[in-house]
Amino acid sequence: MFEKKLTAKIKVEGMHCNHCKAKVEAALKAAKGVKRFTVSLEAASAEVVYAEGKTTPDEIAAAVTAAGFSSAAE
Ligand SMILES: [Cu+2]
């Protein structure tokens, strides 16, 4: 089934090392509708490809915030 994919840019605060980054990645991996992602420790952000209609940038940011890293859709 064809699924339209969109890209969201998410700000992620509070990542200090690769361990933090891995926690953010785990949260994204577990978030519904997320297809793939790149987390940048240096840029304090993540680029997330997600399935339209399955989630929203705000929901993705909320999942990252729930993992302990204050996050918001850009
Ligand atoms: Cu850390």
N, CA, C, O and the ligand as a Tripos MOL2 file, in Angstrom:
@<TRIPOS>MOLECULE
protein
  297   295    75     0     0
PROTEIN
NO_CHARGES

@<TRIPOS>ATOM
      1 N           0.8520   -1.2010    0.0000 N.3       1 MET1
      2 CA          0.0000    0.0000    0.0000 C.3       1 MET1
      3 C           0.8830    1.2440    0.0000 C.2       1 MET1
      4 O           1.8670    1.3270    0.7360 O.2       1 MET1
      5 N           0.5150    2.2020   -0.8330 N.am      2 PHE2
      6 CA          1.2990    3.4280   -0.9120 C.3       2 PHE2
      7 C           1.0870    4.2770    0.3330 C.2       2 PHE2
      8 O          -0.0350    4.5110    0.7820 O.2       2 PHE2
      9 N           2.1840    4.7120    0.8510 N.am      3 GLU3
     10 CA          2.1440    5.5300    2.0520 C.3       3 GLU3
     11 C           2.9460    6.7830    1.7830 C.2       3 GLU3
     12 O           4.1220    6.7090    1.4270 O.2       3 GLU3
     13 N           2.3190    7.9330    1.9490 N.am      4 LYS4
     14 CA          3.0530    9.1700    1.7170 C.3       4 LYS4
     15 C           3.9510    9.4690    2.9110 C.2       4 LYS4
     16 O           3.5190    9.4160    4.0630 O.2       4 LYS4
     17 N           5.2010    9.7830    2.6140 N.am      5 LYS5
     18 CA          6.1430   10.0690    3.6840 C.3       5 LYS5
     19 C           6.4800   11.5580    3.7150 C.2       5 LYS5
     20 O           6.6550   12.2020    2.6810 O.2       5 LYS5
     21 N           6.5620   12.0700    4.9190 N.am      6 LEU6
     22 CA          6.8910   13.4780    5.1260 C.3       6 LEU6
     23 C           8.1230   13.5650    6.0240 C.2       6 LEU6
     24 O           8.4520   12.6170    6.7370 O.2       6 LEU6
     25 N           8.7880   14.6940    5.9800 N.am      7 THR7
     26 CA          9.9710   14.8860    6.8190 C.3       7 THR7
     27 C           9.7100   15.9940    7.8230 C.2       7 THR7
     28 O           9.2210   17.0670    7.4670 O.2       7 THR7
     29 N          10.0380   15.7310    9.0680 N.am      8 ALA8
     30 CA          9.8910   16.7330   10.1210 C.3       8 ALA8
     31 C          11.2570   17.0490   10.7120 C.2       8 ALA8
     32 O          12.1010   16.1700   10.8860 O.2       8 ALA8
     33 N          11.4490   18.3170   11.0110 N.am      9 LYS9
     34 CA         12.6610   18.7340   11.7200 C.3       9 LYS9
     35 C          12.2380   18.9860   13.1620 C.2       9 LYS9
     36 O          11.3120   19.7530   13.4260 O.2       9 LYS9
     37 N          12.9250   18.3320   14.0830 N.am     10 ILE10
     38 CA         12.5780   18.4030   15.4970 C.3      10 ILE10
     39 C          13.7620   18.9450   16.2860 C.2      10 ILE10
     40 O          14.8890   18.4810   16.1150 O.2      10 ILE10
     41 N          13.5130   19.9210   17.1440 N.am     11 LYS11
     42 CA         14.5590   20.4210   18.0490 C.3      11 LYS11
     43 C          14.6380   19.4930   19.2490 C.2      11 LYS11
     44 O          13.6080   19.0910   19.7900 O.2      11 LYS11
     45 N          15.8390   19.1490   19.6690 N.am     12 VAL12
     46 CA         16.0090   18.2780   20.8280 C.3      12 VAL12
     47 C          17.0000   18.9140   21.7860 C.2      12 VAL12
     48 O          18.1750   19.0790   21.4590 O.2      12 VAL12
     49 N          16.5170   19.2750   22.9850 N.am     13 GLU13
     50 CA         17.3930   19.8950   23.9790 C.3      13 GLU13
     51 C          17.8860   18.8670   24.9860 C.2      13 GLU13
     52 O          17.1810   17.9120   25.3110 O.2      13 GLU13
     53 N          19.0980   19.0710   25.4720 N.am     14 GLY14
     54 CA         19.5990   18.2780   26.5880 C.3      14 GLY14
     55 C          20.4340   17.0740   26.2200 C.2      14 GLY14
     56 O          20.7640   16.2700   27.0920 O.2      14 GLY14
     57 N          20.7890   16.9230   24.9420 N.am     15 MET15
     58 CA         21.6820   15.8170   24.5800 C.3      15 MET15
     59 C          23.1310   16.2640   24.8160 C.2      15 MET15
     60 O          23.5800   17.2750   24.2770 O.2      15 MET15
     61 N          23.8470   15.4870   25.6350 N.am     16 HIS16
     62 CA         25.2130   15.8720   25.9720 C.3      16 HIS16
     63 C          26.2650   14.9170   25.4160 C.2      16 HIS16
     64 O          27.4350   15.2830   25.3050 O.2      16 HIS16
     65 N          25.8660   13.7150   25.0720 N.am     17 CYS17
     66 CA         26.8380   12.7270   24.5970 C.3      17 CYS17
     67 C          26.1230   11.6880   23.7460 C.2      17 CYS17
     68 O          24.9090   11.7540   23.5520 O.2      17 CYS17
     69 N          26.8870   10.7320   23.2420 N.am     18 ASN18
     70 CA         26.3090    9.7070   22.3860 C.3      18 ASN18
     71 C          25.3110    8.8180   23.1170 C.2      18 ASN18
     72 O          24.4330    8.2180   22.4980 O.2      18 ASN18
     73 N          25.4490    8.7360   24.4370 N.am     19 HIS19
     74 CA         24.4910    7.9560   25.2210 C.3      19 HIS19
     75 C          23.1140    8.6350   25.1860 C.2      19 HIS19
     76 O          22.0900    7.9710   25.0310 O.2      19 HIS19
     77 N          23.1050    9.9460   25.3310 N.am     20 CYS20
     78 CA         21.8650   10.7220   25.2310 C.3      20 CYS20
     79 C          21.2720   10.5450   23.8400 C.2      20 CYS20
     80 O          20.0730   10.3120   23.6830 O.2      20 CYS20
     81 N          22.1260   10.6590   22.8470 N.am     21 LYS21
     82 CA         21.6950   10.5240   21.4600 C.3      21 LYS21
     83 C          21.0300    9.1620   21.2390 C.2      21 LYS21
     84 O          20.0060    9.0600   20.5640 O.2      21 LYS21
     85 N          21.6250    8.1290   21.8150 N.am     22 ALA22
     86 CA         21.0640    6.7770   21.6760 C.3      22 ALA22
     87 C          19.6930    6.6800   22.3220 C.2      22 ALA22
     88 O          18.8290    5.9520   21.8330 O.2      22 ALA22
     89 N          19.4810    7.4080   23.4190 N.am     23 LYS23
     90 CA         18.1620    7.3940   24.0710 C.3      23 LYS23
     91 C          17.1170    8.0530   23.1780 C.2      23 LYS23
     92 O          15.9830    7.5860   23.0740 O.2      23 LYS23
     93 N          17.5200    9.1490   22.5350 N.am     24 VAL24
     94 CA         16.6090    9.8340   21.6130 C.3      24 VAL24
     95 C          16.2950    8.9100   20.4330 C.2      24 VAL24
     96 O          15.1500    8.8200   19.9890 O.2      24 VAL24
     97 N          17.3170    8.2350   19.9410 N.am     25 GLU25
     98 CA         17.1150    7.3090   18.8140 C.3      25 GLU25
     99 C          16.1750    6.1730   19.2010 C.2      25 GLU25
    100 O          15.3400    5.7510   18.4010 O.2      25 GLU25
    101 N          16.3140    5.6770   20.4350 N.am     26 ALA26
    102 CA         15.4360    4.6010   20.8960 C.3      26 ALA26
    103 C          13.9940    5.0860   20.9670 C.2      26 ALA26
    104 O          13.0690    4.3550   20.6130 O.2      26 ALA26
    105 N          13.8050    6.3330   21.4300 N.am     27 ALA27
    106 CA         12.4540    6.8960   21.5200 C.3      27 ALA27
    107 C          11.8460    7.0420   20.1290 C.2      27 ALA27
    108 O          10.6610    6.7750   19.9290 O.2      27 ALA27
    109 N          12.6610    7.4670   19.1780 N.am     28 LEU28
    110 CA         12.1670    7.6250   17.7990 C.3      28 LEU28
    111 C          11.8490    6.2700   17.1870 C.2      28 LEU28
    112 O          10.8550    6.1200   16.4770 O.2      28 LEU28
    113 N          12.6910    5.2890   17.4630 N.am     29 LYS29
    114 CA         12.4840    3.9400   16.9400 C.3      29 LYS29
    115 C          11.1540    3.3670   17.4360 C.2      29 LYS29
    116 O          10.4690    2.6400   16.7170 O.2      29 LYS29
    117 N          10.8050    3.7090   18.6820 N.am     30 ALA30
    118 CA          9.5850    3.1760   19.2910 C.3      30 ALA30
    119 C           8.3430    3.9840   18.9140 C.2      30 ALA30
    120 O           7.2220    3.5190   19.1170 O.2      30 ALA30
    121 N           8.5280    5.1780   18.3730 N.am     31 ALA31
    122 CA          7.3800    6.0470   18.0810 C.3      31 ALA31
    123 C           6.6200    5.5470   16.8560 C.2      31 ALA31
    124 O           7.2190    5.1830   15.8440 O.2      31 ALA31
    125 N           5.3050    5.5340   16.9600 N.am     32 LYS32
    126 CA          4.5240    5.0120   15.8350 C.3      32 LYS32
    127 C           4.5770    5.9610   14.6430 C.2      32 LYS32
    128 O           4.5940    7.1840   14.7880 O.2      32 LYS32
    129 N           4.6010    5.3580   13.4700 N.am     33 GLY33
    130 CA          4.5780    6.1460   12.2410 C.3      33 GLY33
    131 C           5.9390    6.6400   11.7810 C.2      33 GLY33
    132 O           6.0610    7.1890   10.6860 O.2      33 GLY33
    133 N           6.9720    6.4510   12.6120 N.am     34 VAL34
    134 CA          8.3120    6.9290   12.2420 C.3      34 VAL34
    135 C           8.9920    5.8850   11.3580 C.2      34 VAL34
    136 O           9.0650    4.7090   11.7140 O.2      34 VAL34
    137 N           9.4860    6.3270   10.2070 N.am     35 LYS35
    138 CA         10.1050    5.4220    9.2430 C.3      35 LYS35
    139 C          11.6190    5.3840    9.3830 C.2      35 LYS35
    140 O          12.2220    4.3130    9.4530 O.2      35 LYS35
    141 N          12.2190    6.5540    9.4220 N.am     36 ARG36
    142 CA         13.6630    6.6220    9.6300 C.3      36 ARG36
    143 C          14.0020    8.0130   10.1460 C.2      36 ARG36
    144 O          13.1860    8.9340   10.1000 O.2      36 ARG36
    145 N          15.2230    8.1350   10.6360 N.am     37 PHE37
    146 CA         15.5840    9.4010   11.2730 C.3      37 PHE37
    147 C          17.0880    9.5520   11.3420 C.2      37 PHE37
    148 O          17.8350    8.5770   11.2720 O.2      37 PHE37
    149 N          17.5100   10.7810   11.4800 N.am     38 THR38
    150 CA         18.9090   11.0990   11.7540 C.3      38 THR38
    151 C          18.9160   12.0560   12.9300 C.2      38 THR38
    152 O          18.2720   13.1040   12.8900 O.2      38 THR38
    153 N          19.6410   11.6980   13.9710 N.am     39 VAL39
    154 CA         19.7480   12.5630   15.1440 C.3      39 VAL39
    155 C          21.1160   13.2260   15.1290 C.2      39 VAL39
    156 O          22.1350   12.5550   14.9660 O.2      39 VAL39
    157 N          21.1380   14.5450   15.3000 N.am     40 SER40
    158 CA         22.4040   15.2710   15.3690 C.3      40 SER40
    159 C          22.6170   15.8370   16.7640 C.2      40 SER40
    160 O          21.8790   16.7050   17.2310 O.2      40 SER40
    161 N          23.6380   15.3250   17.4020 N.am     41 LEU41
    162 CA         24.0180   15.8110   18.7280 C.3      41 LEU41
    163 C          24.4830   17.2650   18.6250 C.2      41 LEU41
    164 O          24.1050   18.1050   19.4420 O.2      41 LEU41
    165 N          25.3060   17.5520   17.6120 N.am     42 GLU42
    166 CA         25.8850   18.8820   17.4240 C.3      42 GLU42
    167 C          24.8000   19.9300   17.1620 C.2      42 GLU42
    168 O          24.8450   21.0290   17.7150 O.2      42 GLU42
    169 N          23.8370   19.5890   16.3270 N.am     43 ALA43
    170 CA         22.8040   20.5470   15.9440 C.3      43 ALA43
    171 C          21.6110   20.5470   16.9060 C.2      43 ALA43
    172 O          20.6870   21.3460   16.7520 O.2      43 ALA43
    173 N          21.6340   19.6460   17.9010 N.am     44 ALA44
    174 CA         20.5320   19.5210   18.8550 C.3      44 ALA44
    175 C          19.1950   19.3760   18.1280 C.2      44 ALA44
    176 O          18.2090   20.0400   18.4480 O.2      44 ALA44
    177 N          19.2010   18.4910   17.1490 N.am     45 SER45
    178 CA         17.9790   18.3160   16.3740 C.3      45 SER45
    179 C          17.9160   16.9220   15.7790 C.2      45 SER45
    180 O          18.8790   16.1570   15.8190 O.2      45 SER45
    181 N          16.7610   16.6200   15.2300 N.am     46 ALA46
    182 CA         16.5820   15.3510   14.5310 C.3      46 ALA46
    183 C          15.7570   15.5930   13.2870 C.2      46 ALA46
    184 O          14.8380   16.4120   13.2750 O.2      46 ALA46
    185 N          16.1040   14.8610   12.2400 N.am     47 GLU47
    186 CA         15.3080   14.8970   11.0230 C.3      47 GLU47
    187 C          14.6090   13.5540   10.9540 C.2      47 GLU47
    188 O          15.2480   12.5020   10.9800 O.2      47 GLU47
    189 N          13.2940   13.6030   10.8650 N.am     48 VAL48
    190 CA         12.5050   12.3780   10.9820 C.3      48 VAL48
    191 C          11.5910   12.2170    9.7790 C.2      48 VAL48
    192 O          10.8320   13.1230    9.4350 O.2      48 VAL48
    193 N          11.6710   11.0610    9.1470 N.am     49 VAL49
    194 CA         10.7550   10.7380    8.0560 C.3      49 VAL49
    195 C           9.6280    9.8990    8.6450 C.2      49 VAL49
    196 O           9.8700    8.8820    9.2940 O.2      49 VAL49
    197 N           8.3900   10.3390    8.4090 N.am     50 TYR50
    198 CA          7.2530    9.6410    9.0050 C.3      50 TYR50
    199 C           6.1370    9.4610    7.9870 C.2      50 TYR50
    200 O           6.0960   10.1330    6.9570 O.2      50 TYR50
    201 N           5.2450    8.5480    8.2960 N.am     51 ALA51
    202 CA          4.1220    8.2550    7.4050 C.3      51 ALA51
    203 C           2.9920    9.2380    7.6700 C.2      51 ALA51
    204 O           2.5270    9.3780    8.8010 O.2      51 ALA51
    205 N           2.5560    9.9140    6.6160 N.am     52 GLU52
    206 CA          1.4620   10.8760    6.7520 C.3      52 GLU52
    207 C           0.2130   10.1750    7.2840 C.2      52 GLU52
    208 O          -0.1560    9.0970    6.8180 O.2      52 GLU52
    209 N          -0.4230   10.8000    8.2560 N.am     53 GLY53
    210 CA         -1.6480   10.2430    8.8100 C.3      53 GLY53
    211 C          -1.4190    9.2900    9.9760 C.2      53 GLY53
    212 O          -2.3580    8.9570   10.6990 O.2      53 GLY53
    213 N          -0.1640    8.8440   10.1630 N.am     54 LYS54
    214 CA          0.1400    7.9130   11.2630 C.3      54 LYS54
    215 C           0.6330    8.6520   12.4940 C.2      54 LYS54
    216 O           0.4500    8.1900   13.6210 O.2      54 LYS54
    217 N           1.2550    9.7950   12.2770 N.am     55 THR55
    218 CA          1.7600   10.5950   13.3840 C.3      55 THR55
    219 C           1.9300   12.0230   12.8850 C.2      55 THR55
    220 O           1.6980   12.3090   11.7110 O.2      55 THR55
    221 N           2.3350   12.9140   13.7770 N.am     56 THR56
    222 CA          2.5670   14.3100   13.3980 C.3      56 THR56
    223 C           3.8950   14.7550   14.0080 C.2      56 THR56
    224 O           4.3870   14.1150   14.9370 O.2      56 THR56
    225 N           4.4800   15.8360   13.5040 N.am     57 PRO57
    226 CA          5.7210   16.3390   14.1210 C.3      57 PRO57
    227 C           5.5570   16.6050   15.6130 C.2      57 PRO57
    228 O           6.4810   16.3680   16.3900 O.2      57 PRO57
    229 N           4.3790   17.0980   16.0200 N.am     58 ASP58
    230 CA          4.1460   17.3690   17.4470 C.3      58 ASP58
    231 C           4.1530   16.0790   18.2700 C.2      58 ASP58
    232 O           4.6880   16.0450   19.3780 O.2      58 ASP58
    233 N           3.5490   15.0100   17.7150 N.am     59 GLU59
    234 CA          3.5340   13.7180   18.4240 C.3      59 GLU59
    235 C           4.9360   13.1330   18.5230 C.2      59 GLU59
    236 O           5.3060   12.5490   19.5410 O.2      59 GLU59
    237 N           5.7080   13.2950   17.4600 N.am     60 ILE60
    238 CA          7.0820   12.7910   17.4670 C.3      60 ILE60
    239 C           7.8860   13.5360   18.5330 C.2      60 ILE60
    240 O           8.6280   12.9260   19.3030 O.2      60 ILE60
    241 N           7.7290   14.8660   18.5670 N.am     61 ALA61
    242 CA          8.4350   15.6780   19.5670 C.3      61 ALA61
    243 C           8.0040   15.2840   20.9760 C.2      61 ALA61
    244 O           8.8220   15.2600   21.8960 O.2      61 ALA61
    245 N           6.7210   14.9760   21.1440 N.am     62 ALA62
    246 CA          6.2160   14.5770   22.4660 C.3      62 ALA62
    247 C           6.8490   13.2590   22.9090 C.2      62 ALA62
    248 O           7.1410   13.0790   24.0920 O.2      62 ALA62
    249 N           7.0630   12.3420   21.9730 N.am     63 ALA63
    250 CA          7.6930   11.0540   22.2980 C.3      63 ALA63
    251 C           9.1320   11.2680   22.7580 C.2      63 ALA63
    252 O           9.6060   10.5930   23.6720 O.2      63 ALA63
    253 N           9.8200   12.2090   22.1190 N.am     64 VAL64
    254 CA         11.2100   12.5040   22.4990 C.3      64 VAL64
    255 C          11.2320   13.2040   23.8620 C.2      64 VAL64
    256 O          12.0940   12.9230   24.6950 O.2      64 VAL64
    257 N          10.2830   14.1120   24.0800 N.am     65 THR65
    258 CA         10.1840   14.7950   25.3720 C.3      65 THR65
    259 C           9.9250   13.7890   26.4910 C.2      65 THR65
    260 O          10.4790   13.9070   27.5840 O.2      65 THR65
    261 N           9.0670   12.7880   26.2060 N.am     66 ALA66
    262 CA          8.7470   11.7580   27.2100 C.3      66 ALA66
    263 C           9.9800   10.9400   27.5690 C.2      66 ALA66
    264 O          10.0490   10.3740   28.6600 O.2      66 ALA66
    265 N          10.9490   10.8710   26.6720 N.am     67 ALA67
    266 CA         12.1870   10.1390   26.9340 C.3      67 ALA67
    267 C          13.1720   10.9940   27.7360 C.2      67 ALA67
    268 O          14.2620   10.5330   28.0780 O.2      67 ALA67
    269 N          12.7880   12.2380   28.0340 N.am     68 GLY68
    270 CA         13.6180   13.0690   28.9040 C.3      68 GLY68
    271 C          14.3910   14.1880   28.2160 C.2      68 GLY68
    272 O          15.2490   14.8310   28.8220 O.2      68 GLY68
    273 N          14.0730   14.4110   26.9350 N.am     69 PHE69
    274 CA         14.7790   15.4630   26.1970 C.3      69 PHE69
    275 C          13.7530   16.4400   25.6340 C.2      69 PHE69
    276 O          13.0230   16.1260   24.6940 O.2      69 PHE69
    277 N          13.7140   17.6140   26.2200 N.am     70 SER70
    278 CA         12.7430   18.6140   25.8240 C.3      70 SER70
    279 C          12.8210   18.8440   24.3180 C.2      70 SER70
    280 O          13.8840   19.1450   23.7750 O.2      70 SER70
    281 N          11.6830   18.6970   23.6630 N.am     71 SER71
    282 CA         11.6780   18.6580   22.2180 C.3      71 SER71
    283 C          10.4660   19.3800   21.6500 C.2      71 SER71
    284 O           9.4030   19.4170   22.2700 O.2      71 SER71
    285 N          10.6390   19.9510   20.4700 N.am     72 ALA72
    286 CA          9.5330   20.6180   19.8020 C.3      72 ALA72
    287 C           9.7290   20.5400   18.3020 C.2      72 ALA72
    288 O          10.8560   20.5330   17.8060 O.2      72 ALA72
    289 N           8.6110   20.4810   17.5820 N.am     73 ALA73
    290 CA          8.6760   20.5050   16.1270 C.3      73 ALA73
    291 C           9.1080   21.8970   15.6930 C.2      73 ALA73
    292 O           8.6920   22.8980   16.2760 O.2      73 ALA73
    293 N           9.9510   21.9510   14.6590 N.am     74 GLU74
    294 CA         10.4240   23.2610   14.1720 C.3      74 GLU74
    295 C           9.4210   23.8560   13.2090 C.2      74 GLU74
    296 O           9.6360   24.9520   12.6910 O.2      74 GLU74
    297 CU         24.6490   11.9060   27.5660 Cu       75 CU75
@<TRIPOS>BOND
     1     1     2 1
     2     2     3 1
     3     3     4 2
     4     3     5 am
     5     5     6 1
     6     6     7 1
     7     7     8 2
     8     7     9 am
     9     9    10 1
    10    10    11 1
    11    11    12 2
    12    11    13 am
    13    13    14 1
    14    14    15 1
    15    15    16 2
    16    15    17 am
    17    17    18 1
    18    18    19 1
    19    19    20 2
    20    19    21 am
    21    21    22 1
    22    22    23 1
    23    23    24 2
    24    23    25 am
    25    25    26 1
    26    26    27 1
    27    27    28 2
    28    27    29 am
    29    29    30 1
    30    30    31 1
    31    31    32 2
    32    31    33 am
    33    33    34 1
    34    34    35 1
    35    35    36 2
    36    35    37 am
    37    37    38 1
    38    38    39 1
    39    39    40 2
    40    39    41 am
    41    41    42 1
    42    42    43 1
    43    43    44 2
    44    43    45 am
    45    45    46 1
    46    46    47 1
    47    47    48 2
    48    47    49 am
    49    49    50 1
    50    50    51 1
    51    51    52 2
    52    51    53 am
    53    53    54 1
    54    54    55 1
    55    55    56 2
    56    55    57 am
    57    57    58 1
    58    58    59 1
    59    59    60 2
    60    59    61 am
    61    61    62 1
    62    62    63 1
    63    63    64 2
    64    63    65 am
    65    65    66 1
    66    66    67 1
    67    67    68 2
    68    67    69 am
    69    69    70 1
    70    70    71 1
    71    71    72 2
    72    71    73 am
    73    73    74 1
    74    74    75 1
    75    75    76 2
    76    75    77 am
    77    77    78 1
    78    78    79 1
    79    79    80 2
    80    79    81 am
    81    81    82 1
    82    82    83 1
    83    83    84 2
    84    83    85 am
    85    85    86 1
    86    86    87 1
    87    87    88 2
    88    87    89 am
    89    89    90 1
    90    90    91 1
    91    91    92 2
    92    91    93 am
    93    93    94 1
    94    94    95 1
    95    95    96 2
    96    95    97 am
    97    97    98 1
    98    98    99 1
    99    99   100 2
   100    99   101 am
   101   101   102 1
   102   102   103 1
   103   103   104 2
   104   103   105 am
   105   105   106 1
   106   106   107 1
   107   107   108 2
   108   107   109 am
   109   109   110 1
   110   110   111 1
   111   111   112 2
   112   111   113 am
   113   113   114 1
   114   114   115 1
   115   115   116 2
   116   115   117 am
   117   117   118 1
   118   118   119 1
   119   119   120 2
   120   119   121 am
   121   121   122 1
   122   122   123 1
   123   123   124 2
   124   123   125 am
   125   125   126 1
   126   126   127 1
   127   127   128 2
   128   127   129 am
   129   129   130 1
   130   130   131 1
   131   131   132 2
   132   131   133 am
   133   133   134 1
   134   134   135 1
   135   135   136 2
   136   135   137 am
   137   137   138 1
   138   138   139 1
   139   139   140 2
   140   139   141 am
   141   141   142 1
   142   142   143 1
   143   143   144 2
   144   143   145 am
   145   145   146 1
   146   146   147 1
   147   147   148 2
   148   147   149 am
   149   149   150 1
   150   150   151 1
   151   151   152 2
   152   151   153 am
   153   153   154 1
   154   154   155 1
   155   155   156 2
   156   155   157 am
   157   157   158 1
   158   158   159 1
   159   159   160 2
   160   159   161 am
   161   161   162 1
   162   162   163 1
   163   163   164 2
   164   163   165 am
   165   165   166 1
   166   166   167 1
   167   167   168 2
   168   167   169 am
   169   169   170 1
   170   170   171 1
   171   171   172 2
   172   171   173 am
   173   173   174 1
   174   174   175 1
   175   175   176 2
   176   175   177 am
   177   177   178 1
   178   178   179 1
   179   179   180 2
   180   179   181 am
   181   181   182 1
   182   182   183 1
   183   183   184 2
   184   183   185 am
   185   185   186 1
   186   186   187 1
   187   187   188 2
   188   187   189 am
   189   189   190 1
   190   190   191 1
   191   191   192 2
   192   191   193 am
   193   193   194 1
   194   194   195 1
   195   195   196 2
   196   195   197 am
   197   197   198 1
   198   198   199 1
   199   199   200 2
   200   199   201 am
   201   201   202 1
   202   202   203 1
   203   203   204 2
   204   203   205 am
   205   205   206 1
   206   206   207 1
   207   207   208 2
   208   207   209 am
   209   209   210 1
   210   210   211 1
   211   211   212 2
   212   211   213 am
   213   213   214 1
   214   214   215 1
   215   215   216 2
   216   215   217 am
   217   217   218 1
   218   218   219 1
   219   219   220 2
   220   219   221 am
   221   221   222 1
   222   222   223 1
   223   223   224 2
   224   223   225 am
   225   225   226 1
   226   226   227 1
   227   227   228 2
   228   227   229 am
   229   229   230 1
   230   230   231 1
   231   231   232 2
   232   231   233 am
   233   233   234 1
   234   234   235 1
   235   235   236 2
   236   235   237 am
   237   237   238 1
   238   238   239 1
   239   239   240 2
   240   239   241 am
   241   241   242 1
   242   242   243 1
   243   243   244 2
   244   243   245 am
   245   245   246 1
   246   246   247 1
   247   247   248 2
   248   247   249 am
   249   249   250 1
   250   250   251 1
   251   251   252 2
   252   251   253 am
   253   253   254 1
   254   254   255 1
   255   255   256 2
   256   255   257 am
   257   257   258 1
   258   258   259 1
   259   259   260 2
   260   259   261 am
   261   261   262 1
   262   262   263 1
   263   263   264 2
   264   263   265 am
   265   265   266 1
   266   266   267 1
   267   267   268 2
   268   267   269 am
   269   269   270 1
   270   270   271 1
   271   271   272 2
   272   271   273 am
   273   273   274 1
   274   274   275 1
   275   275   276 2
   276   275   277 am
   277   277   278 1
   278   278   279 1
   279   279   280 2
   280   279   281 am
   281   281   282 1
   282   282   283 1
   283   283   284 2
   284   283   285 am
   285   285   286 1
   286   286   287 1
   287   287   288 2
   288   287   289 am
   289   289   290 1
   290   290   291 1
   291   291   292 2
   292   291   293 am
   293   293   294 1
   294   294   295 1
   295   295   296 2
@<TRIPOS>SUBSTRUCTURE
     1 MET1         2 RESIDUE 1 A MET
     2 PHE2         6 RESIDUE 1 A PHE
     3 GLU3        10 RESIDUE 1 A GLU
     4 LYS4        14 RESIDUE 1 A LYS
     5 LYS5        18 RESIDUE 1 A LYS
     6 LEU6        22 RESIDUE 1 A LEU
     7 THR7        26 RESIDUE 1 A THR
     8 ALA8        30 RESIDUE 1 A ALA
     9 LYS9        34 RESIDUE 1 A LYS
    10 ILE10       38 RESIDUE 1 A ILE
    11 LYS11       42 RESIDUE 1 A LYS
    12 VAL12       46 RESIDUE 1 A VAL
    13 GLU13       50 RESIDUE 1 A GLU
    14 GLY14       54 RESIDUE 1 A GLY
    15 MET15       58 RESIDUE 1 A MET
    16 HIS16       62 RESIDUE 1 A HIS
    17 CYS17       66 RESIDUE 1 A CYS
    18 ASN18       70 RESIDUE 1 A ASN
    19 HIS19       74 RESIDUE 1 A HIS
    20 CYS20       78 RESIDUE 1 A CYS
    21 LYS21       82 RESIDUE 1 A LYS
    22 ALA22       86 RESIDUE 1 A ALA
    23 LYS23       90 RESIDUE 1 A LYS
    24 VAL24       94 RESIDUE 1 A VAL
    25 GLU25       98 RESIDUE 1 A GLU
    26 ALA26      102 RESIDUE 1 A ALA
    27 ALA27      106 RESIDUE 1 A ALA
    28 LEU28      110 RESIDUE 1 A LEU
    29 LYS29      114 RESIDUE 1 A LYS
    30 ALA30      118 RESIDUE 1 A ALA
    31 ALA31      122 RESIDUE 1 A ALA
    32 LYS32      126 RESIDUE 1 A LYS
    33 GLY33      130 RESIDUE 1 A GLY
    34 VAL34      134 RESIDUE 1 A VAL
    35 LYS35      138 RESIDUE 1 A LYS
    36 ARG36      142 RESIDUE 1 A ARG
    37 PHE37      146 RESIDUE 1 A PHE
    38 THR38      150 RESIDUE 1 A THR
    39 VAL39      154 RESIDUE 1 A VAL
    40 SER40      158 RESIDUE 1 A SER
    41 LEU41      162 RESIDUE 1 A LEU
    42 GLU42      166 RESIDUE 1 A GLU
    43 ALA43      170 RESIDUE 1 A ALA
    44 ALA44      174 RESIDUE 1 A ALA
    45 SER45      178 RESIDUE 1 A SER
    46 ALA46      182 RESIDUE 1 A ALA
    47 GLU47      186 RESIDUE 1 A GLU
    48 VAL48      190 RESIDUE 1 A VAL
    49 VAL49      194 RESIDUE 1 A VAL
    50 TYR50      198 RESIDUE 1 A TYR
    51 ALA51      202 RESIDUE 1 A ALA
    52 GLU52      206 RESIDUE 1 A GLU
    53 GLY53      210 RESIDUE 1 A GLY
    54 LYS54      214 RESIDUE 1 A LYS
    55 THR55      218 RESIDUE 1 A THR
    56 THR56      222 RESIDUE 1 A THR
    57 PRO57      226 RESIDUE 1 A PRO
    58 ASP58      230 RESIDUE 1 A ASP
    59 GLU59      234 RESIDUE 1 A GLU
    60 ILE60      238 RESIDUE 1 A ILE
    61 ALA61      242 RESIDUE 1 A ALA
    62 ALA62      246 RESIDUE 1 A ALA
    63 ALA63      250 RESIDUE 1 A ALA
    64 VAL64      254 RESIDUE 1 A VAL
    65 THR65      258 RESIDUE 1 A THR
    66 ALA66      262 RESIDUE 1 A ALA
    67 ALA67      266 RESIDUE 1 A ALA
    68 GLY68      270 RESIDUE 1 A GLY
    69 PHE69      274 RESIDUE 1 A PHE
    70 SER70      278 RESIDUE 1 A SER
    71 SER71      282 RESIDUE 1 A SER
    72 ALA72      286 RESIDUE 1 A ALA
    73 ALA73      290 RESIDUE 1 A ALA
    74 GLU74      294 RESIDUE 1 A GLU
    75 CU75       297 GROUP 0 **** ****
